Amino acid sequence: MWIGGIIVGLNLIVWLVGRFATDGGTHGPDGSSYVTTQKGTAAVEGVLRRLGYATAQVRTSLDEADLSPDGTLLLVDVGEAQYSAAELNAVDSFVRAGGRLLVVGRATMPAGLFADPPSWRSAGDSRTVDDGTGTQITLSGFGSLEITAEDEPLFVSDRGLVIGARRAHGDGVFLWLADSHPFHNEGIGRPGMAQAVMAMIDPYGPVMFDEFRHGFTEGGGVWSVIPPNVRTTLLLLGIAAVIGLIAYARRLGPPYDTERRMAPGREIYLDSLAGIVARSGDRTEALAILRDEARRRLEERSAGGDLRQVGRAAGIDPADLDAILDERNTDETLVAVDRAIATLSRREEAEQPGGS
């Protein structure tokens, strides 16, 4: 109960901190159209819908998706996400048939699609640039492109950095904007940014957001979008909580002793035996008393049978049995007879109801 209460309390604290820190924004991967925090792209998807354009959030691999060639496929902040050969073939066919592929931010995907693609680099610009036609965008200094002869440069900064590139591919077109700031929720609200974004999308057909690369899948829940290291931590915490509950829970059956029960020390044993001899005043008399007691107990167990067999069945050592049944009178005999009585006592305790 304590562990459960602590987990619930921590979740409430995290939820409250996150809510006050983001004004209730929806968290998630950068570039996702489901995310309403600064690095998300929910504003782009919302603007398109308010303008009456069709949008689709693709939550399957691209080779299984319905990529309409009159639309735009938008890949934002996909980074080093891997695309299978089947997906690359599907995207290639989509663009060649007249589709528009728009990659925003750092990505390795174009290297699998083209033999000589542009390449992303970290050098960027944080000023406002235009595409030569009056369309301007404000940058965050995130990155730029190294283009090839096949590419038409777009949004070249005063420092000569190419921020965007365009290339024809079959009947379609491939565009790459190296800096994703204009598409983020924190950037699209700036003056002129929404118009520039709409011009790059050219939304005459459906605009498809690749959410599969951000961890969203058909039928997937919150667990599917949690980062792997966080998932591992949560699993380990869950296992630790279960182990803790098992360790803390009440066990079945009688309790174990917290300390091992040891046999009486030899010194105590000898002192006890010496007390018997001292009280009797004579070893012979003490031995006779002990021997009579041992024989009495064996006879009670024998019911007229052989005392030696009964003694062995009770676990008495053969040498101790000899000390009971013969007439020797030595210190060793006295100890042996007393040890046999102790064995019989333990046996009788074990045979009692509830004994162990």
C-alpha positions as CSV (number, residue, x, y, z in Angstrom):
1,M,0.0,0.0,0.0
2,W,2.8,2.4,0.8
3,I,4.6,1.7,-2.5
4,G,1.3,2.2,-4.4
5,G,0.7,5.4,-2.7
6,I,4.2,6.7,-3.4
7,I,3.8,5.8,-7.1
8,V,0.5,7.6,-7.4
9,G,1.9,10.6,-5.6
10,L,4.9,10.9,-7.9
11,N,2.7,10.7,-11.0
12,L,0.4,13.4,-9.7
13,I,3.5,15.7,-9.0
14,V,4.9,15.0,-12.5
15,W,1.5,15.7,-14.1
16,L,1.0,19.0,-12.2
17,V,4.5,20.2,-13.0
18,G,4.1,19.3,-16.6
19,R,0.7,21.0,-16.8
20,F,1.9,24.3,-15.3
21,A,5.2,24.2,-17.3
22,T,3.4,23.8,-20.7
23,D,0.0,25.3,-20.0
24,G,-1.5,21.8,-20.5
25,G,0.3,21.1,-23.8
26,T,0.4,17.7,-25.3
27,H,3.9,16.2,-25.0
28,G,5.5,13.9,-27.4
29,P,8.3,13.6,-30.0
30,D,9.6,16.7,-31.8
31,G,7.9,17.2,-35.2
32,S,4.8,15.2,-34.4
33,S,1.5,16.6,-35.5
34,Y,-0.1,15.3,-32.3
35,V,2.2,17.5,-30.1
36,T,1.2,20.9,-29.0
37,T,4.3,22.0,-27.2
38,Q,6.9,24.2,-28.8
39,K,8.7,21.6,-30.9
40,G,5.5,19.9,-32.1
41,T,3.7,20.5,-35.5
42,A,0.1,20.4,-34.3
43,A,-0.3,24.0,-35.5
44,V,0.6,23.1,-39.1
45,E,-2.0,20.3,-39.1
46,G,-4.6,22.6,-37.5
47,V,-4.0,25.4,-40.0
48,L,-4.4,23.0,-42.9
49,R,-7.7,21.7,-41.5
50,R,-9.1,25.2,-40.8
51,L,-8.3,26.1,-44.4
52,G,-10.3,23.2,-45.6
53,Y,-7.5,20.9,-46.7
54,A,-7.5,17.2,-46.1
55,T,-4.9,15.9,-43.6
56,A,-3.9,12.3,-42.7
57,Q,-1.7,11.1,-39.8
58,V,0.0,8.0,-41.1
59,R,0.5,5.5,-38.3
60,T,1.6,2.5,-40.4
61,S,4.8,1.8,-42.4
62,L,4.8,3.8,-45.6
63,D,4.6,0.7,-47.9
64,E,1.3,-0.1,-46.2
65,A,-0.1,3.4,-46.4
66,D,-2.3,4.8,-49.1
67,L,0.0,7.5,-50.5
68,S,-2.1,9.5,-52.9
69,P,0.1,10.9,-55.7
70,D,-1.8,14.2,-55.8
71,G,-0.9,14.9,-52.1
72,T,2.1,15.9,-50.0
73,L,4.0,13.5,-47.7
74,L,5.5,15.4,-44.8
75,L,8.4,14.1,-42.8
76,V,9.4,16.4,-39.9
77,D,12.3,15.8,-37.5
78,V,12.6,12.1,-38.5
79,G,16.4,12.3,-37.9
80,E,18.1,8.9,-38.3
81,A,14.9,6.9,-38.4
82,Q,15.3,3.9,-40.6
83,Y,13.1,3.3,-43.7
84,S,12.8,-0.2,-45.1
85,A,13.5,-1.0,-48.8
86,A,9.8,-1.5,-49.3
87,E,9.0,1.9,-47.8
88,L,11.6,3.6,-50.0
89,N,10.2,2.0,-53.1
90,A,6.7,3.1,-52.1
91,V,7.9,6.7,-51.6
92,D,9.8,6.6,-54.8
93,S,6.8,5.5,-56.7
94,F,4.6,8.1,-54.9
95,V,6.9,11.0,-56.0
96,R,7.5,9.7,-59.5
97,A,3.7,9.5,-60.0
98,G,3.3,13.2,-59.1
99,G,3.5,13.3,-55.3
100,R,5.3,15.9,-53.3
101,L,7.8,14.7,-50.6
102,L,8.7,17.4,-48.1
103,V,11.5,16.6,-45.6
104,V,11.9,19.1,-42.7
105,G,14.9,19.1,-40.3
106,R,17.8,16.6,-40.1
107,A,17.2,13.3,-41.9
108,T,19.1,10.4,-43.3
109,M,16.2,9.1,-45.3
110,P,17.0,10.9,-48.6
111,A,20.3,9.0,-48.8
112,G,18.3,5.8,-49.2
113,L,16.0,7.3,-51.8
114,F,18.5,9.1,-54.2
115,A,21.9,8.1,-55.5
116,D,23.2,11.6,-55.1
117,P,21.0,13.3,-52.4
118,P,21.7,16.6,-50.7
119,S,23.2,16.1,-47.2
120,W,22.4,17.9,-44.0
121,R,25.0,19.7,-41.9
122,S,24.9,21.4,-38.5
123,A,26.0,24.8,-39.7
124,G,23.0,27.1,-39.7
125,D,21.7,30.7,-39.7
126,S,19.4,32.3,-37.2
127,R,18.3,35.3,-39.3
128,T,15.4,35.8,-41.7
129,V,15.9,34.6,-45.3
130,D,13.8,34.6,-48.4
131,D,13.5,32.4,-51.4
132,G,14.0,35.2,-54.0
133,T,10.3,35.6,-54.6
134,G,9.5,37.5,-51.5
135,T,8.6,34.5,-49.3
136,Q,10.5,34.8,-46.0
137,I,11.1,32.5,-43.1
138,T,12.8,33.0,-39.8
139,L,15.5,30.4,-38.9
140,S,16.8,29.0,-35.6
141,G,20.4,28.3,-36.7
142,F,19.6,24.6,-36.6
143,G,21.2,23.4,-39.9
144,S,21.8,23.8,-43.7
145,L,22.3,21.6,-46.8
146,E,25.1,20.6,-49.1
147,I,23.3,20.4,-52.4
148,T,24.2,18.7,-55.8
149,A,23.8,19.8,-59.4
150,E,20.4,18.1,-59.4
151,D,19.1,20.5,-56.7
152,E,17.6,23.9,-56.9
153,P,18.6,26.0,-53.9
154,L,15.9,27.6,-51.8
155,F,16.2,30.1,-48.9
156,V,19.9,31.0,-49.2
157,S,21.2,33.0,-46.3
158,D,23.5,36.1,-46.5
159,R,26.3,33.8,-45.4
160,G,25.8,31.6,-48.5
161,L,24.2,28.7,-46.5
162,V,21.5,26.8,-48.4
163,I,18.6,26.3,-46.0
164,G,16.3,24.5,-48.5
165,A,16.6,22.6,-51.8
166,R,14.2,21.4,-54.4
167,R,14.5,18.7,-57.1
168,A,12.2,17.2,-59.7
169,H,11.8,13.5,-59.5
170,G,9.6,11.9,-62.2
171,D,6.3,13.8,-62.3
172,G,6.7,14.9,-58.7
173,V,9.0,17.0,-56.6
174,F,11.3,16.5,-53.5
175,L,11.8,19.4,-51.1
176,W,14.1,19.6,-48.1
177,L,14.1,22.3,-45.5
178,A,17.1,21.9,-43.2
179,D,15.8,24.1,-40.4
180,S,12.5,22.7,-38.9
181,H,11.8,25.9,-36.9
182,P,9.2,27.3,-39.4
183,F,7.1,24.1,-39.0
184,H,7.3,24.0,-35.3
185,N,4.5,25.4,-33.1
186,E,6.9,28.1,-31.8
187,G,7.8,29.2,-35.3
188,I,4.7,29.1,-37.5
189,G,3.0,31.9,-35.6
190,R,5.6,34.4,-36.6
191,P,4.7,36.9,-39.3
192,G,4.7,35.4,-42.8
193,M,5.7,31.9,-41.6
194,A,2.3,30.2,-42.2
195,Q,2.2,31.5,-45.8
196,A,5.7,30.2,-46.4
197,V,4.9,26.8,-44.9
198,M,1.7,26.5,-47.0
199,A,3.7,27.4,-50.2
200,M,6.2,24.6,-49.5
201,I,3.4,22.1,-48.8
202,D,1.3,23.2,-51.9
203,P,-1.8,21.4,-50.4
204,Y,-3.9,20.6,-53.5
205,G,-4.3,17.1,-52.3
206,P,-4.2,15.4,-48.9
207,V,-1.3,16.3,-46.6
208,M,0.1,13.1,-45.0
209,F,2.1,13.4,-41.8
210,D,4.5,10.4,-41.1
211,E,3.7,9.7,-37.5
212,F,4.9,6.1,-37.6
213,R,8.4,7.4,-37.3
214,H,7.4,9.3,-34.1
215,G,6.3,6.1,-32.5
216,F,2.5,6.3,-33.2
217,T,1.1,3.1,-34.5
218,E,-2.4,1.8,-35.3
219,G,-3.8,0.4,-32.1
220,G,-0.8,1.6,-30.1
221,G,-1.3,3.4,-26.8
222,V,0.8,5.6,-24.6
223,W,3.3,2.9,-23.9
224,S,4.3,2.8,-27.6
225,V,5.5,6.4,-27.6
226,I,7.4,6.3,-24.3
227,P,11.2,6.4,-25.0
228,P,12.9,2.9,-24.7
229,N,15.1,3.9,-21.8
230,V,12.1,5.2,-19.9
231,R,10.2,2.0,-20.6
232,T,13.1,0.0,-19.2
233,T,13.2,2.1,-16.1
234,L,9.4,1.7,-15.5
235,L,9.7,-2.1,-16.0
236,L,12.5,-2.3,-13.5
237,L,10.6,-0.2,-11.0
238,G,7.5,-2.4,-11.5
239,I,9.6,-5.5,-10.9
240,A,11.2,-4.0,-7.8
241,A,7.7,-3.0,-6.5
242,V,6.4,-6.6,-6.9
243,I,9.5,-8.1,-5.2
244,G,9.1,-5.6,-2.4
245,L,5.4,-6.5,-1.9
246,I,6.2,-10.2,-1.9
247,A,9.0,-9.6,0.7
248,Y,6.8,-7.5,2.9
249,A,3.7,-9.6,2.7
250,R,2.6,-12.1,5.4
251,R,3.8,-15.6,4.8
252,L,1.8,-18.8,5.1
253,G,2.5,-21.4,7.8
254,P,4.3,-21.1,11.2
255,P,7.0,-18.4,11.5
256,Y,10.6,-19.3,11.4
257,D,12.9,-18.6,14.3
258,T,14.9,-15.4,13.8
259,E,17.9,-17.2,15.3
260,R,19.1,-20.8,15.0
261,R,18.4,-23.0,18.0
262,M,21.7,-24.5,19.1
263,A,22.2,-27.5,21.3
264,P,23.2,-26.7,24.9
265,G,26.9,-26.1,25.2
266,R,29.1,-28.9,26.5
267,E,29.9,-27.0,29.7
268,I,26.2,-26.6,30.5
269,Y,25.6,-30.3,29.7
270,L,28.4,-31.4,32.0
271,D,27.2,-29.0,34.8
272,S,23.7,-30.6,34.6
273,L,25.0,-34.1,34.7
274,A,27.3,-33.1,37.7
275,G,24.2,-31.8,39.4
276,I,22.5,-35.1,39.1
277,V,25.5,-36.9,40.6
278,A,25.9,-34.3,43.4
279,R,22.2,-34.6,44.4
280,S,22.4,-38.4,44.4
281,G,25.7,-38.5,46.3
282,D,26.8,-41.6,44.5
283,R,27.5,-42.3,40.8
284,T,26.2,-45.8,41.1
285,E,22.9,-44.7,42.5
286,A,22.7,-41.9,39.9
287,L,23.3,-44.4,37.1
288,A,20.7,-46.8,38.5
289,I,18.1,-44.0,38.6
290,L,18.9,-42.9,35.0
291,R,19.0,-46.5,33.7
292,D,15.7,-47.4,35.3
293,E,14.1,-44.3,33.7
294,A,15.5,-45.2,30.3
295,R,14.3,-48.8,30.5
296,R,10.9,-47.6,31.7
297,R,10.5,-45.4,28.7
298,L,11.7,-48.1,26.3
299,E,9.3,-50.6,27.9
300,E,6.4,-48.2,27.4
301,R,7.2,-48.0,23.7
302,S,7.9,-51.7,23.3
303,A,4.6,-53.2,24.5
304,G,6.5,-56.4,25.5
305,G,8.8,-56.4,22.5
306,D,12.6,-56.3,22.1
307,L,13.9,-53.2,23.9
308,R,17.0,-53.1,21.6
309,Q,14.9,-52.9,18.5
310,V,12.6,-50.3,20.1
311,G,15.6,-48.2,21.0
312,R,17.1,-48.3,17.5
313,A,13.7,-47.3,16.1
314,A,13.7,-44.4,18.5
315,G,17.0,-43.2,17.1
316,I,19.2,-44.2,20.1
317,D,22.8,-44.8,19.3
318,P,23.8,-48.6,19.7
319,A,26.5,-47.7,22.2
320,D,24.0,-45.8,24.3
321,L,21.6,-48.8,24.1
322,D,24.4,-51.0,25.4
323,A,24.9,-48.6,28.3
324,I,21.2,-48.9,29.2
325,L,20.9,-52.7,28.9
326,D,24.2,-53.9,30.5
327,E,25.4,-53.4,34.0
328,R,28.6,-51.4,33.5
329,N,29.3,-48.6,36.0
330,T,31.6,-46.0,34.5
331,D,31.5,-42.3,33.9
332,E,31.1,-43.0,30.2
333,T,28.2,-45.2,30.9
334,L,26.5,-42.5,32.9
335,V,26.9,-40.0,30.1
336,A,25.7,-42.6,27.5
337,V,22.5,-43.4,29.5
338,D,21.7,-39.7,30.0
339,R,22.2,-39.1,26.3
340,A,19.8,-41.9,25.5
341,I,17.2,-40.4,27.8
342,A,17.6,-37.0,25.9
343,T,17.1,-38.8,22.6
344,L,13.9,-40.4,23.9
345,S,12.7,-37.1,25.2
346,R,13.2,-35.4,21.8
347,R,11.4,-38.3,20.1
348,E,8.4,-38.1,22.4
349,E,8.2,-34.3,21.8
350,A,8.2,-34.8,18.1
351,E,5.5,-37.5,18.3
352,Q,3.1,-35.2,20.2
353,P,0.4,-33.4,18.2
354,G,1.9,-30.1,16.9
355,G,5.4,-31.4,17.4
356,S,8.1,-30.9,14.8
